[in-house]
Amino acid sequence: LKKGIGRLMALAQRDPRAGLAVAADFGVWGIGWLAYGHYGRAVISLCAWGLWLALFVAAQTGVTALLAVAPPLIPLGIVVVNVALLGVFFLVGSASARSLMREVERATMLPAMAASA
């Protein structure tokens, strides 16, 4: 994680558009891919993000309904479900941002290699 943040900061200093796209892609899956013209991956990621958001909102109601027979357990159930869903959010967001960072670094390295050759 520390190494990835350092790479992101270096990328943001070298190419602000790319750095912002990678950082934004962590929070809203697919938005960075959309900025870089990878529309297929962007649409799939944005749809997955929308489904995650709907599941996150629906989980609150679902847990409350399932634990209605034991009301003192409702807050604990909501916390457990939220932690699990936020873990999924972190894993998917970091994987998407990491892939975009590799793609951006690969794209910025090719012109630099061509110029030096």
Residue pairs with C-beta under 8 A, 6 or more apart in sequence:
4 94
4 98
4 101
7 101
7 105
8 19
8 22
8 23
8 97
8 101
9 19
11 18
11 19
11 22
11 101
11 104
11 105
12 18
12 19
12 20
12 23
13 19
14 108
15 104
15 108
17 35
18 36
18 104
18 108
21 31
21 32
21 35
21 36
21 100
21 104
22 32
22 97
22 100
22 101
22 104
23 32
23 97
24 31
24 32
24 35
25 31
25 32
25 33
25 45
25 93
25 96
25 97
25 100
26 93
26 94
26 96
26 97
27 93
28 46
28 49
29 45
29 46
29 48
29 49
29 52
29 92
29 93
29 96
30 41
30 42
30 43
30 44
30 45
30 46
30 47
30 48
30 49
30 96
31 42
31 46
32 96
32 97
32 100
33 39
33 41
33 42
33 45
33 96
33 100
34 42
34 46
36 100
36 103
36 104
38 103
45 96
48 92
52 85
52 88
52 89
52 92
55 85
56 82
56 85
56 89
59 78
59 81
59 82
59 85
60 78
60 81
62 81
63 74
63 77
63 78
63 81
64 74
64 78
66 77
67 73
67 74
67 77
68 74
